[in-house]
C-alpha cells in the first residue's frame, strides 16, 4: 500500500544520508516515477526532503529532521501497528515495516491476529497475483488478463486497473476496459492469467461504480428459492446473506438468492445432494432434470 511505502521511504532516508531514486525503486519494487510521486507526497506533507543532481546526487532529508513519534498517541501507535498486521496477507513486505515501527514505538506482544485471504493450497499463486495487480494500480500500468466469465466464456481483456475490493469473502478488481471504454468489475479468482503490459496511462479515471451496484445487476436474474436441510447449516451461513435465510417448523433452511440460469447454477444446486429441494421457480426443476439426464447419458456406454 502507498502508506506502507511512504513510511519505508521515510525510514530509509532517516537512516541514510543520501539515496538515489533508482535505488529506492529497486528496493521497494516500484518504478522510478512512482518514487518521485511518493517524494512529492512526503514533501507536501511538510517533511523537508530535497534532491541533488550530479554524480554524487540523490534524495536526502534535512539532517536536523527527526521523526517525532510523540505526534502519535499510544492508541494511534497501536492502531497503526494493528492495521499493518491485518494487511500482511496481501502486502507481504509489511512485515519489515511492522518490525521497524514496533521497535520505534517499543511495542511488544504483536502476534494477536493473522489474516490470510489466499485460498487453501494457493498461497504463493494468490500472493503473486495480488502483487502484480497492486503494482499495476500504483504505477498506472495497463494489465492484460484472461478472464473466465459467468457464462463460461474465456476472453483476454486489456484494462486500466483502479482498485481492489474485498466483499463478502471475495476479492474484486475494478478497472476500465480499454476495448469497451467502460468500467468493469472482475472477480479475482476468475482471472486465470495476467501480465503487466509495457504501456502506462496518465489519465485520471473517474470514480467507478460502487461495488454494491453489483447487487443491483443481479436483479436481472430470476430469484431462486431453495429448501436446504439443517445438516447443511455451515454452508447456508457461509454462502447466503442472513436476511435471505429463514427456518421452517422442521428446522430446514428456506433461502433465496438471484442466480443466472446456466450450468454453474445446476452444479451448485446439485452440490447439496439430497439435502436440497427447489421451491421456486417450478420450471427450474424440469431444467435441472434435463441437465441431470444429459450428464447421465454422457456416461452411459
N, C-alpha and C positions, 0 to 999 in steps of 0.2 A: 504494500500500500504506500501511497505517497508520503503520509505522515511518518511511517516507519523509515523510509528512505531519507527524509529530511533530518530526522534525529541521527541517523547514521552519518550523514554528511557533516553535521554539526560536531558529532563526536570525533570524527576523523580530523577535522580542522582544529579542534581544540587540542589534539594530541600530536599534530604535525605542524611544522612551521609553514610549509607550502606544499601543495599537491596540484597536479595538472588535471584538467577536465577528462582527458583520456584515461588517466589512472583511476579516477573516481568511476568513470563509466564502466571500466573493466571490472572493478571490484564489486560494483552494485549491479552489474549485468544489465545495463540500460544503454541507450545511445548518448553520445556527447551532447546532442541537442537537448535531451531530457535533463542532463546535469545542469546545463546553463539555465534552463527554465527553473530548476529547483533552487539554484543560486539566487536568481531574481526573486523567487518567493521568500527566501530567507532574508534577503536584503530589504524587501518591502516590509517585513515584519519587524525591522529595527535592528537586526544583527549586523554588526559592522564587518561585512565581507568585502574584499576587494581583489581585483585580478591584475597581475603584472604581465606584460608581454615580453618577448625576448627569450634568449637562450635559457636563462635561469628563472623564467617567469612561471606563473601558475596562480592558483587560487589560495588565498590565505585569509585569516581572520585577525583583526587588530589584537596585538599582544596583550593589551590591558583588559580585553573582554573575558569575563568569567561567567559560566552558566550558573545562574543563581537558582539553586534548587528550592530555595525558600519561596520562590514565586508560586510554587505549587503547594497547597496544603497537604497534610498527611493523607487525607481522604482522597484528594486528587491524584497523589502519587500512587496510591493503591489502585484506583480506578484505571489509571494509565497502564499499570503493570497487568492488571486483570484483563484489560482489553487486549493486550498483546498476547496473553496466554490463550485467549479464546479464538484468536485468528491464526495460531500456529499451524493449524491443519491446512489452510490454503496459502499461507505465507510462510514457507519453510525457513526463510532467513530471519524471521522474527526472533528466533531463539538467541542469536548472538546479541541483538539489541536488548532483548529481555534481560540477559545476563548482565549487560553493562548498566542498564538502568537500575536493576536490583542492587548492584554494588554501589552505585551512586547514591541511591536512596536508603541504603542499608536495610533492605527488606529481605526477610527470610521466609521459610515455610510457603514456597510458591507453588508447590505441587498439589494444588487444590482442585484443578479442573483439567480435563483433557477432552478436546473436541476433535473429532476426525470425520470429515464429510466424505471421505473416499469410500468406495464400495469394498466389500469383503474380497480380498484377493486381488484388488485392482489399485492398491495404494500408489505404487510407483507410476503407473499409467495415468491415473487421475491427477496426480501432482504435476506431471509433465504437461498434461492438457491445460490445467489451470494456469501454470506458469507461462505457457505460450499465449493464452488469452490475456492474461494480466499485462504482459509486455506489449501486446498489440494495442490494448486500450491506452496504456500510459504513453506509448510512443506514437500513437495515432498511425498505426501501420495496418495496411489492408491485409485482411485474412482470407485465405481460401479454405473452405470447409466442404466436406462431403457429408450430407445430411440425410437421415432416414426419416421421412415424414410419417404421419399417422396412417396414411393410405398406402404404405409400403413402397413408395416411390423414392429411390435414392437419387440425389442430384448434387451437383457441385455448385456452390454459391461463392461469390466474391462479395465480401461485406466490409463495412466500416464499423468496427465494434465500439459500443458506447459504454455498457456497464454490465456487470454480473449481478444476478439477483438470486437469492435463496428464498424459496417459498414452498411451504407445505412439503418439506423433506425432498425437494428437488431444486437443482440449480438450473437457471436460465441465462442465456446471453441475449441482450437486446442490441440490435445492430441495424445499420442502414444497408439494405440490399442494393448493390450498385446497379444490377440489371433492372430491378423493379422500381428503383428510386423511391423506395418506401421502407418504413420500419418493419422489422420482423423480430419475433421472439423465438429463439431456438432452445430446445431442451438439450442441456449439455450431454447427457448420456446418449443422445441420438446423433451426436457429432462423431462419426466413425473415424475421421481423419481430419487434420488441419495443418496448414502450412502458412508461415509468415511470408508475405509477398515482398517484392523489392520496392513497391510504391507506398508512399505516405500520403496523408491528407491533412491539410491545414485548416480546412473549413470548419467553422463552428457549427456542430449539428444541433438541431432543435431538440428540445426535451422530448423523448419518445413517449408513447402512451404508457400509462401506468400498468404494472403487471396485473392489477386487479381487473383490467379490462379484458384479460383473457377469459375470465369467468363469464363476461357478457357474451363472448363469442360462442361459448358452449351452449348458450340458449338456442342456437340454431340446430342442436342435436336433440333427438327425442329423449324425453325423460323415461328412464327405466326404473321400475320398482321391483326389488327382489326380497324374498324371504330367506334369511340365512340362519341356519341352526346355531344354537348357543355355543356349540363346541368350536365355532369359528370366531369367538369373541375377539381374540387378539387381532385377527385380520380385519375384522369390521372396524375396530377403533383405530387401526393403523391406516386404513385406506379410505375411510369415509368421514365426512365432516359431522361432528356431533349433532348439529342441528338437523341433519338428514337421517338421523337414526332414531327409531322408536322400538319399543319392545312389546310384543303382544302378550296375551294372557298365558301362553305356553312357554314364554321365555325366549322365543325366537326373535331375531332382529328383522325389522322391516326397514330397508334402506332404499334411498332413491338418489339418482345421480343422472347427469346428462352425458351420454356417451355417443360417439359416432358408431353407426351400424356397419361393421366390417369384420374381417376375420379376427382382428385383435379382440373385439368385444366378445365374440363367440368363445375364443380360447380363454378369455378372462373368466367368463361365467362358468365354463367347464372346469376351471382350476379349483372351484369349490366342491367338485364332485357331486355326491348325493346330498350335500349339505345346503343346496340352494334350489329355490324354485322361482320361476319368473311369474310375477303377478301382473305386471303391465309393461309394455303393451302386449296384448294377447297374440298378435300376429308374430311377435318375436319368437314365440315358442315354435311355430312352424318353420321359421327361418333357421333357427338353431338345429332343429331336427334334420332339415335338409343338409346342413353343414356336417352334422354327425354322420349322416348316411354317405355323404361324399367321402369322408375320411374312411369309413368302414369299407366302402367299395374299393378305395385305393389300395387297401392292404389285403383284399381278397385275391388269392392267386388262382 
